[in-house]
Amino acid sequence: MNAEDDHKLPLLDSSVLSGLRAGKDTGYGIWRVFIDDFITQLPARIQTLRSALTTGDIMGGINAALALRTSVQMVGGLRLAALTLTLEGELRRVAAEPDPASVLPGLAVMHLNGILHCAQRTIHTLEAALE
C-alpha cells in the first residue's frame, strides 16, 4: 500500500465501533470510556513518536509507531493505522542502515504532518460517534 492508497481508506472501520458498542458493557458505557481514553492519549502518543524521530532514536521511533498503530487499530482508525504502518515499515528498513539516526528527521518531515492531520480527523469522527 502506498501513501495515495492510505488516503483512500475510510477514517474509521464502523464494524470495530459496532463491536465495541456490542461488547459486554453491562450498561456502563465502557466503550465510551475506551474511546475517550484513546482520544485523550492520542496527542501524547504522537508526541512520543515525534520526539523519537527528531532526536534520532530509531528504537524509540519503532516502538512509538507500533504503540500508536496498535491503539488506533483497537478503535478502528483504518487510515491513521495505515499511515502509521507505512512509517513503521520505513523505520524498520532504516534501522538496518549504518546511521539510521541521520535519516529520522527526514522521515519526521515526510510523515508527521499527515499523521497529525489524520489524527485530528479521526478524533473528530470518534467524538461524533460518542454523541
DSSP file with accessible surface (Angstrom, degrees, kcal/mol):
  #  RESIDUE AA STRUCTURE BP1 BP2  ACC     N-H-->O    O-->H-N    N-H-->O    O-->H-N    TCO  KAPPA ALPHA  PHI   PSI    X-CA   Y-CA   Z-CA
    1    1 A M              0   0  145      0, 0.0     2,-0.2     0, 0.0     0, 0.0   0.000 360.0 360.0 360.0 135.8    0.0    0.0    0.0
    2    2 A N     >  -     0   0   86      1,-0.1     4,-1.9    84,-0.0     3,-0.2  -0.558 360.0 -95.5-107.0 176.4    1.3    3.4   -0.9
    3    3 A A  H  > S+     0   0   56      1,-0.2     4,-1.4     2,-0.2    -1,-0.1   0.862 123.3  55.5 -61.6 -34.9    0.6    6.8    0.6
    4    4 A E  H  > S+     0   0  128      1,-0.2     4,-0.5     2,-0.2     3,-0.3   0.919 107.9  48.7 -64.4 -40.9   -2.0    7.6   -2.0
    5    5 A D  H >> S+     0   0   60     -3,-0.2     3,-1.2     1,-0.2     4,-0.8   0.872 103.7  61.5 -65.0 -36.4   -3.9    4.4   -1.1
    6    6 A D  H >< S+     0   0    1     -4,-1.9     3,-0.9     1,-0.3    -1,-0.2   0.886 101.5  52.7 -56.0 -39.2   -3.7    5.3    2.6
    7    7 A H  H 3< S+     0   0  103     -4,-1.4    -1,-0.3    -3,-0.3    -2,-0.2   0.626 102.2  59.7 -75.9 -12.6   -5.8    8.5    1.8
    8    8 A K  H << S+     0   0  144     -3,-1.2    -1,-0.2    -4,-0.5    -2,-0.2   0.642  85.3  97.3 -87.4 -16.5   -8.5    6.4    0.1
    9    9 A L  S << S-     0   0   46     -3,-0.9    70,-0.1    -4,-0.8     2,-0.0  -0.397  86.1-103.7 -69.3 149.1   -9.2    4.4    3.2
   10   10 A P        -     0   0   72      0, 0.0    69,-0.9     0, 0.0    -1,-0.1  -0.367  25.7-122.7 -66.2 153.2  -12.1    5.4    5.4
   11   11 A L  S    S+     0   0   20     67,-0.2    68,-0.6     1,-0.2    69,-0.4   0.929  92.6  23.9 -60.9 -45.3  -11.1    7.2    8.6
   12   12 A L        -     0   0   24     65,-0.2     2,-0.9    66,-0.2    65,-0.2  -0.950  69.0-133.0-127.5 146.8  -12.9    4.6   10.7
   13   13 A D    >>  -     0   0   50     63,-2.6     4,-1.3    -2,-0.4     3,-1.2  -0.851  20.9-159.4 -90.9 105.5  -14.0    1.0   10.4
   14   14 A S  H 3> S+     0   0   88     -2,-0.9     4,-2.6     1,-0.3     5,-0.2   0.783  86.5  65.5 -62.9 -23.4  -17.6    1.2   11.6
   15   15 A S  H 3> S+     0   0   71      2,-0.2     4,-2.3     1,-0.2    -1,-0.3   0.848  98.8  52.9 -68.9 -29.6  -17.6   -2.5   12.4
   16   16 A V  H <> S+     0   0   41     -3,-1.2     4,-2.4     2,-0.2    -1,-0.2   0.941 110.5  46.6 -68.6 -44.5  -14.9   -2.0   15.1
   17   17 A L  H  X S+     0   0   11     -4,-1.3     4,-2.6     1,-0.2    -2,-0.2   0.919 112.2  51.1 -62.3 -41.5  -17.1    0.7   16.7
   18   18 A S  H  X S+     0   0   63     -4,-2.6     4,-2.2     1,-0.2    -1,-0.2   0.909 109.6  50.6 -61.4 -41.0  -20.1   -1.6   16.5
   19   19 A G  H  X S+     0   0   45     -4,-2.3     4,-0.9     2,-0.2    -1,-0.2   0.893 109.9  49.6 -64.0 -39.6  -18.1   -4.4   18.1
   20   20 A L  H >< S+     0   0   46     -4,-2.4     3,-0.6     1,-0.2    -2,-0.2   0.926 112.3  48.0 -64.9 -42.5  -17.0   -2.1   20.9
   21   21 A R  H 3< S+     0   0  100     -4,-2.6    -2,-0.2     1,-0.2    -1,-0.2   0.859 112.4  49.1 -64.3 -36.8  -20.6   -1.0   21.5
   22   22 A A  H 3< S+     0   0   87     -4,-2.2    -1,-0.2    -5,-0.2    -2,-0.2   0.584  89.0 110.2 -82.0 -10.3  -21.9   -4.6   21.4
   23   23 A G  S << S-     0   0   37     -4,-0.9     2,-1.7    -3,-0.6     3,-0.2  -0.025  94.8 -72.6 -61.2 167.3  -19.3   -5.8   23.9
   24   24 A K  S    S+     0   0  206      1,-0.2    -1,-0.2     2,-0.1    -2,-0.1  -0.420  72.7 151.5 -65.6  90.8  -20.2   -6.9   27.4
   25   25 A D    >   -     0   0   22     -2,-1.7     3,-1.9    -4,-0.2     5,-0.3   0.663  39.5-150.4 -99.7 -22.6  -20.8   -3.4   28.6
   26   26 A T  T 3   -     0   0  110      1,-0.3    -2,-0.1    -3,-0.2    -3,-0.0   0.780  66.5 -67.7  49.1  31.3  -23.4   -4.0   31.3
   27   27 A G  T 3  S+     0   0   78      1,-0.1    -1,-0.3     0, 0.0    -3,-0.0   0.516 111.8 110.8  78.8   5.5  -24.9   -0.6   30.7
   28   28 A Y  S <  S-     0   0  184     -3,-1.9    -2,-0.1     4,-0.0    -1,-0.1   0.506  82.8-121.2 -93.4  -2.3  -21.9    1.4   32.0
   29   29 A G    >>  +     0   0   17     -8,-0.1     4,-1.6    -4,-0.1     3,-0.7   0.864  52.0 160.0  67.6  35.8  -20.8    2.8   28.6
   30   30 A I  H 3> S+     0   0   94     -5,-0.3     4,-2.7     1,-0.3     5,-0.2   0.870  70.6  60.2 -60.4 -34.7  -17.3    1.2   28.9
   31   31 A W  H 3> S+     0   0   27      1,-0.2     4,-2.4     2,-0.2    -1,-0.3   0.891 103.1  52.1 -61.1 -34.8  -16.9    1.5   25.2
   32   32 A R  H <> S+     0   0  109     -3,-0.7     4,-2.8     2,-0.2    -1,-0.2   0.906 109.1  48.9 -67.0 -40.4  -17.3    5.3   25.5
   33   33 A V  H  X S+     0   0   79     -4,-1.6     4,-2.9     2,-0.2     5,-0.2   0.918 110.4  52.2 -63.7 -41.7  -14.6    5.4   28.2
   34   34 A F  H  X S+     0   0   70     -4,-2.7     4,-2.2     2,-0.2    -2,-0.2   0.943 113.4  42.9 -59.5 -48.2  -12.4    3.3   25.9
   35   35 A I  H  X S+     0   0    1     -4,-2.4     4,-2.6     2,-0.2    -2,-0.2   0.924 114.3  50.9 -65.6 -43.6  -12.8    5.7   23.0
   36   36 A D  H  X S+     0   0   84     -4,-2.8     4,-2.6     1,-0.2    -2,-0.2   0.911 109.8  50.2 -62.3 -41.5  -12.5    8.8   25.3
   37   37 A D  H  X S+     0   0   73     -4,-2.9     4,-2.4     2,-0.2    -1,-0.2   0.909 109.8  51.3 -62.5 -41.3   -9.3    7.4   26.7
   38   38 A F  H  X S+     0   0   12     -4,-2.2     4,-1.7    -5,-0.2    -2,-0.2   0.949 110.9  47.7 -59.4 -48.0   -7.9    6.8   23.2
   39   39 A I  H  < S+     0   0   16     -4,-2.6    -2,-0.2     1,-0.2    -1,-0.2   0.913 113.1  48.8 -60.3 -42.3   -8.8   10.4   22.2
   40   40 A T  H  < S+     0   0   95     -4,-2.6     4,-0.4     1,-0.2    -1,-0.2   0.885 116.3  41.7 -65.2 -39.1   -7.1   11.8   25.4
   41   41 A Q  H  X S+     0   0   87     -4,-2.4     4,-2.1     1,-0.2    -1,-0.2   0.652  92.3  85.5 -86.2 -16.0   -3.9    9.7   24.9
   42   42 A L  H  X S+     0   0    1     -4,-1.7     4,-2.4     1,-0.2     5,-0.3   0.911  86.4  51.8 -58.3 -46.7   -3.5   10.2   21.2
   43   43 A P  H  > S+     0   0   77      0, 0.0     4,-2.5     0, 0.0    -1,-0.2   0.914 110.9  49.0 -58.6 -38.5   -1.6   13.5   21.3
   44   44 A A  H  > S+     0   0   62     -4,-0.4     4,-2.3     2,-0.2    -2,-0.2   0.891 109.5  52.1 -67.6 -37.5    0.9   12.1   23.8
   45   45 A R  H  X S+     0   0   75     -4,-2.1     4,-1.9     2,-0.2    -1,-0.2   0.916 112.0  45.9 -63.6 -42.3    1.4    9.0   21.6
   46   46 A I  H  X S+     0   0    7     -4,-2.4     4,-3.0     2,-0.2    -2,-0.2   0.903 110.8  52.9 -68.4 -38.7    2.1   11.3   18.6
   47   47 A Q  H  X S+     0   0  102     -4,-2.5     4,-2.9    -5,-0.3    -2,-0.2   0.897 106.9  52.7 -63.4 -38.4    4.4   13.5   20.6
   48   48 A T  H  X S+     0   0   87     -4,-2.3     4,-2.3     2,-0.2    -1,-0.2   0.926 111.5  46.6 -62.2 -42.0    6.4   10.4   21.7
   49   49 A L  H  X S+     0   0    0     -4,-1.9     4,-2.5     2,-0.2    -2,-0.2   0.944 112.9  49.1 -64.0 -47.6    6.7    9.4   18.0
   50   50 A R  H  X S+     0   0   85     -4,-3.0     4,-2.7     1,-0.2     5,-0.2   0.925 111.1  50.3 -57.9 -46.1    7.7   13.0   17.1
   51   51 A S  H  X S+     0   0   53     -4,-2.9     4,-1.4     1,-0.2     6,-0.3   0.922 110.5  48.9 -61.6 -44.1   10.3   13.2   19.9
   52   52 A A  H  <>S+     0   0    6     -4,-2.3     5,-2.5    -5,-0.2     4,-0.5   0.924 114.3  46.0 -62.4 -43.9   11.9    9.8   18.9
   53   53 A L  H ><5S+     0   0    0     -4,-2.5     3,-0.8     1,-0.2    -2,-0.2   0.912 113.8  46.7 -67.1 -42.6   12.1   10.8   15.2
   54   54 A T  H 3<5S+     0   0   78     -4,-2.7    -1,-0.2     1,-0.2    -2,-0.2   0.688 114.5  47.2 -78.5 -14.9   13.5   14.3   15.8
   55   55 A T  T 3<5S-     0   0   99     -4,-1.4    -1,-0.2    -5,-0.2    -2,-0.2   0.392 113.9-112.9-102.7   1.8   16.1   13.1   18.3
   56   56 A G  T < 5 +     0   0   18     -3,-0.8     2,-1.2    -4,-0.5    -3,-0.2   0.728  62.0 151.7  78.2  23.9   17.3   10.2   16.2
   57   57 A D     >< +     0   0   78     -5,-2.5     4,-2.5    -6,-0.3    -1,-0.2  -0.695  18.3 179.6 -91.8  91.8   16.0    7.4   18.5
   58   58 A I  H  > S+     0   0   28     -2,-1.2     4,-2.5     2,-0.2    -1,-0.2   0.923  80.3  43.8 -63.0 -46.6   15.4    4.6   16.0
   59   59 A M  H  > S+     0   0  106      1,-0.2     4,-2.7     2,-0.2     5,-0.2   0.908 114.1  51.2 -68.3 -37.8   14.2    2.0   18.5
   60   60 A G  H  > S+     0   0   17      2,-0.2     4,-2.6     1,-0.2    -1,-0.2   0.896 110.7  50.2 -62.3 -38.6   12.1    4.7   20.3
   61   61 A G  H  X S+     0   0    0     -4,-2.5     4,-2.6    -9,-0.2    -2,-0.2   0.920 111.2  47.0 -65.5 -44.9   10.6    5.6   16.9
   62   62 A I  H  X S+     0   0    7     -4,-2.5     4,-2.5     2,-0.2    -2,-0.2   0.941 115.3  46.3 -62.1 -47.1    9.8    2.0   16.0
   63   63 A N  H  X S+     0   0   94     -4,-2.7     4,-2.6     1,-0.2    -2,-0.2   0.903 113.5  48.6 -63.9 -40.4    8.2    1.4   19.4
   64   64 A A  H  X S+     0   0    8     -4,-2.6     4,-2.6    -5,-0.2    -1,-0.2   0.910 112.3  48.4 -67.3 -40.5    6.2    4.6   19.3
   65   65 A A  H  X S+     0   0    0     -4,-2.6     4,-2.9     2,-0.2     5,-0.2   0.922 112.8  48.6 -65.0 -42.5    4.9    3.9   15.8
   66   66 A L  H  X S+     0   0   58     -4,-2.5     4,-2.6    -5,-0.2     5,-0.2   0.932 112.8  47.5 -62.8 -44.4    3.9    0.3   16.9
   67   67 A A  H  X S+     0   0   41     -4,-2.6     4,-2.3     2,-0.2    -2,-0.2   0.917 114.1  47.3 -64.3 -42.6    2.2    1.6   20.0
   68   68 A L  H  X S+     0   0    0     -4,-2.6     4,-2.5     2,-0.2     5,-0.2   0.952 113.4  47.5 -63.6 -49.1    0.3    4.3   18.0
   69   69 A R  H  X S+     0   0   41     -4,-2.9     4,-2.6     1,-0.2    -2,-0.2   0.927 112.1  49.9 -60.1 -44.0   -0.7    1.9   15.3
   70   70 A T  H  X S+     0   0   58     -4,-2.6     4,-1.7    -5,-0.2    -1,-0.2   0.932 112.1  46.4 -62.9 -45.3   -1.9   -0.7   17.8
   71   71 A S  H  X S+     0   0   12     -4,-2.3     4,-0.7    -5,-0.2    -1,-0.2   0.904 112.9  50.3 -65.9 -38.2   -4.0    1.7   19.8
   72   72 A V  H ><>S+     0   0    0     -4,-2.5     5,-2.6     1,-0.2     3,-1.0   0.906 108.0  52.9 -66.4 -40.5   -5.5    3.2   16.6
   73   73 A Q  H ><5S+     0   0   92     -4,-2.6     3,-1.1     1,-0.2    -1,-0.2   0.867 100.3  62.7 -63.4 -32.9   -6.4   -0.3   15.3
   74   74 A M  H 3<5S+     0   0  100     -4,-1.7    -1,-0.2     1,-0.3    -2,-0.2   0.756 109.6  39.7 -66.5 -24.1   -8.2   -1.0   18.5
   75   75 A V  T <<5S-     0   0    0     -3,-1.0    -1,-0.3    -4,-0.7    -2,-0.2   0.360 121.2-105.7-103.2   2.1  -10.7    1.8   17.8
   76   76 A G  T < 5 +     0   0    3     -3,-1.1   -63,-2.6    -4,-0.5     2,-2.0   0.686  59.5 160.3  86.1  21.1  -10.9    1.1   14.1
   77   77 A G     >< +     0   0    0     -5,-2.6     4,-2.4   -65,-0.2   -65,-0.2  -0.501   8.9 171.4 -77.8  80.6   -8.9    4.0   12.8
   78   78 A L  H  > S+     0   0   61     -2,-2.0     4,-2.2   -67,-0.3    -1,-0.2   0.913  70.9  42.9 -59.3 -51.5   -8.1    2.5    9.4
   79   79 A R  H  > S+     0   0   32    -69,-0.9     4,-2.5   -68,-0.6     5,-0.2   0.936 116.5  46.1 -67.6 -44.0   -6.5    5.5    7.7
   80   80 A L  H  > S+     0   0    0    -69,-0.4     4,-2.4     1,-0.2    -1,-0.2   0.905 112.3  52.0 -66.1 -38.0   -4.4    6.6   10.7
   81   81 A A  H  X S+     0   0    8     -4,-2.4     4,-2.6     2,-0.2    -1,-0.2   0.918 110.2  49.1 -63.3 -40.3   -3.3    3.0   11.2
   82   82 A A  H  X S+     0   0   12     -4,-2.2     4,-2.2     2,-0.2    -2,-0.2   0.921 111.0  48.9 -66.3 -42.8   -2.2    2.7    7.6
   83   83 A L  H  X S+     0   0   15     -4,-2.5     4,-1.9     1,-0.2    -1,-0.2   0.914 113.9  46.6 -61.8 -41.4   -0.3    5.9    7.7
   84   84 A T  H  X S+     0   0    0     -4,-2.4     4,-3.0     1,-0.2    -2,-0.2   0.888 109.3  54.1 -69.3 -37.7    1.5    4.8   10.8
   85   85 A L  H  X S+     0   0   88     -4,-2.6     4,-2.7     2,-0.2    -1,-0.2   0.897 106.4  53.0 -63.0 -38.6    2.2    1.3    9.4
   86   86 A T  H  X S+     0   0   36     -4,-2.2     4,-2.0     2,-0.2    -1,-0.2   0.946 112.4  44.1 -60.6 -47.5    3.9    3.0    6.4
   87   87 A L  H  X S+     0   0    0     -4,-1.9     4,-2.7     2,-0.2    -2,-0.2   0.925 111.6  53.6 -63.1 -44.0    6.1    5.0    8.7
   88   88 A E  H  X S+     0   0    7     -4,-3.0     4,-2.5     1,-0.2    -2,-0.2   0.914 107.4  51.7 -58.1 -42.3    6.8    1.9   10.8
   89   89 A G  H  X S+     0   0   40     -4,-2.7     4,-2.1     1,-0.2    -1,-0.2   0.914 110.5  48.1 -61.2 -42.0    7.9    0.0    7.8
   90   90 A E  H  X S+     0   0   44     -4,-2.0     4,-2.8     1,-0.2    -1,-0.2   0.898 110.0  52.6 -65.9 -39.4   10.3    2.8    6.8
   91   91 A L  H  X S+     0   0    0     -4,-2.7     4,-2.0     2,-0.2    -2,-0.2   0.918 109.7  48.3 -62.5 -42.6   11.7    2.9   10.3
   92   92 A R  H  X S+     0   0  122     -4,-2.5     4,-0.6     2,-0.2    -1,-0.2   0.892 113.1  48.3 -65.3 -37.9   12.3   -0.8   10.3
   93   93 A R  H >< S+     0   0  134     -4,-2.1     3,-1.1    -5,-0.2     4,-0.2   0.942 112.9  47.4 -66.0 -45.1   14.0   -0.6    6.9
   94   94 A V  H >< S+     0   0    0     -4,-2.8     3,-2.1     1,-0.2    -2,-0.2   0.820  97.0  72.6 -67.4 -29.0   16.2    2.4    8.0
   95   95 A A  H 3< S+     0   0   40     -4,-2.0    -1,-0.2     1,-0.3    -2,-0.2   0.794  93.6  55.7 -58.7 -26.1   17.1    0.6   11.2
   96   96 A A  T << S+     0   0   92     -3,-1.1    -1,-0.3    -4,-0.6    -2,-0.2   0.575  88.7  99.1 -83.4  -8.6   19.4   -1.7    9.2
   97   97 A E  S <  S-     0   0   73     -3,-2.1    -3,-0.0    -4,-0.2     0, 0.0  -0.383  86.6-111.9 -77.4 159.4   21.3    1.2    7.7
   98   98 A P  S    S+     0   0  136      0, 0.0    -1,-0.1     0, 0.0    -3,-0.0   0.850 110.4  21.2 -60.6 -37.3   24.7    2.2    9.1
   99   99 A D    >   +     0   0   97      1,-0.1     3,-1.0    -5,-0.1     4,-0.5  -0.575  68.4 162.8-132.8  72.9   23.5    5.6   10.5
  100  100 A P  G >>  +     0   0   24      0, 0.0     3,-1.5     0, 0.0     4,-1.1   0.844  69.8  67.5 -63.4 -31.2   19.7    5.4   11.0
  101  101 A A  G 34 S+     0   0   39      1,-0.3     3,-0.3     2,-0.2   -44,-0.1   0.840  93.8  58.7 -59.6 -31.5   19.6    8.4   13.3
  102  102 A S  G <4 S+     0   0   77     -3,-1.0     4,-0.3     1,-0.2    -1,-0.3   0.736 106.3  48.6 -71.9 -19.3   20.6   10.7   10.5
  103  103 A V  T X> S+     0   0   45     -3,-1.5     4,-1.7    -4,-0.5     3,-0.5   0.718  90.7  80.8 -91.0 -23.0   17.5    9.7    8.4
  104  104 A L  H 3X S+     0   0    0     -4,-1.1     4,-2.4    -3,-0.3     5,-0.2   0.870  85.6  55.1 -60.8 -42.1   14.9   10.1   11.1
  105  105 A P  H 3> S+     0   0   59      0, 0.0     4,-2.2     0, 0.0    -1,-0.2   0.912 108.6  51.2 -58.7 -36.2   14.4   13.9   11.0
  106  106 A G  H <> S+     0   0   39     -3,-0.5     4,-2.3    -4,-0.3    -2,-0.2   0.894 108.7  50.4 -65.6 -38.8   13.6   13.5    7.2
  107  107 A L  H  X S+     0   0    5     -4,-1.7     4,-2.1     2,-0.2     5,-0.4   0.877 107.5  54.7 -65.7 -35.9   11.1   10.8    8.0
  108  108 A A  H  X S+     0   0    8     -4,-2.4     4,-2.4     2,-0.2     5,-0.4   0.939 109.5  46.8 -60.2 -46.4    9.5   13.1   10.5
  109  109 A V  H  < S+     0   0  117     -4,-2.2     4,-0.4     1,-0.2    -2,-0.2   0.914 115.0  47.0 -62.4 -41.5    9.1   15.8    7.9
  110  110 A M  H  < S+     0   0  124     -4,-2.3    -1,-0.2    -5,-0.2    -2,-0.2   0.826 128.1  18.9 -69.8 -32.8    7.7   13.3    5.4
  111  111 A H  H  X S+     0   0   27     -4,-2.1     4,-2.2    -5,-0.1     5,-0.2   0.751 102.6  73.3-115.2 -32.1    5.2   11.6    7.7
  112  112 A L  H  X S+     0   0    6     -4,-2.4     4,-3.1    -5,-0.4     5,-0.2   0.876  95.0  53.1 -65.9 -38.4    4.3   13.6   10.8
  113  113 A N  H  > S+     0   0  121     -5,-0.4     4,-2.6    -4,-0.4    -1,-0.2   0.927 112.1  46.3 -62.0 -42.4    2.1   16.3    9.2
  114  114 A G  H  > S+     0   0   31      2,-0.2     4,-2.5     1,-0.2    -1,-0.2   0.906 113.8  48.5 -64.5 -40.6   -0.1   13.6    7.5
  115  115 A I  H  X S+     0   0    2     -4,-2.2     4,-2.6     2,-0.2    -2,-0.2   0.928 112.6  48.4 -65.2 -44.7   -0.3   11.6   10.7
  116  116 A L  H  X S+     0   0   51     -4,-3.1     4,-2.2     2,-0.2    -2,-0.2   0.925 112.9  47.3 -61.4 -45.9   -1.3   14.7   12.7
  117  117 A H  H  X S+     0   0  120     -4,-2.6     4,-2.0    -5,-0.2    -2,-0.2   0.936 114.6  46.1 -62.1 -46.5   -3.9   15.8   10.2
  118  118 A C  H  X S+     0   0    6     -4,-2.5     4,-2.7     1,-0.2    -1,-0.2   0.883 109.4  55.6 -65.8 -36.3   -5.4   12.3   10.0
  119  119 A A  H  X S+     0   0    3     -4,-2.6     4,-2.7     2,-0.2    -1,-0.2   0.922 107.5  49.5 -62.3 -42.4   -5.3   12.0   13.8
  120  120 A Q  H  X S+     0   0  105     -4,-2.2     4,-2.3     1,-0.2    -1,-0.2   0.918 112.4  46.9 -63.0 -43.4   -7.4   15.2   14.1
  121  121 A R  H  X S+     0   0  106     -4,-2.0     4,-2.2     2,-0.2    -1,-0.2   0.890 111.9  51.3 -65.9 -37.1   -9.9   14.0   11.6
  122  122 A T  H  X S+     0   0    0     -4,-2.7     4,-2.7     2,-0.2    -2,-0.2   0.922 109.1  50.8 -65.2 -43.5  -10.0   10.6   13.4
  123  123 A I  H  X S+     0   0   15     -4,-2.7     4,-3.0     1,-0.2     5,-0.2   0.940 110.4  49.0 -59.7 -46.3  -10.7   12.4   16.7
  124  124 A H  H  X S+     0   0  110     -4,-2.3     4,-2.0     1,-0.2    -1,-0.2   0.901 112.2  48.5 -62.2 -40.3  -13.5   14.4   15.3
  125  125 A T  H  X S+     0   0   54     -4,-2.2     4,-1.7     2,-0.2    -1,-0.2   0.907 113.0  47.3 -67.4 -41.0  -15.1   11.3   13.8
  126  126 A L  H  X S+     0   0    0     -4,-2.7     4,-1.3     2,-0.2    -2,-0.2   0.904 109.7  53.2 -66.8 -40.6  -14.8    9.4   17.0
  127  127 A E  H  X S+     0   0   79     -4,-3.0     4,-0.8     1,-0.2     3,-0.3   0.899 107.8  51.3 -60.9 -39.1  -16.2   12.3   19.0
  128  128 A A  H >< S+     0   0   59     -4,-2.0     3,-0.7     1,-0.2    -1,-0.2   0.879 106.5  54.5 -64.9 -34.9  -19.2   12.4   16.7
  129  129 A A  H 3< S+     0   0   24     -4,-1.7    -1,-0.2     1,-0.2    -2,-0.2   0.776 103.6  56.7 -69.0 -25.5  -19.7    8.6   17.3
  130  130 A L  H 3<        0   0   28     -4,-1.3    -1,-0.2    -3,-0.3    -2,-0.2   0.684 360.0 360.0 -77.2 -20.1  -19.8    9.3   21.0
  131  131 A E    <<        0   0  192     -4,-0.8    -3,-0.0    -3,-0.7    -4,-0.0  -0.231 360.0 360.0 -76.0 360.0  -22.7   11.8   20.6
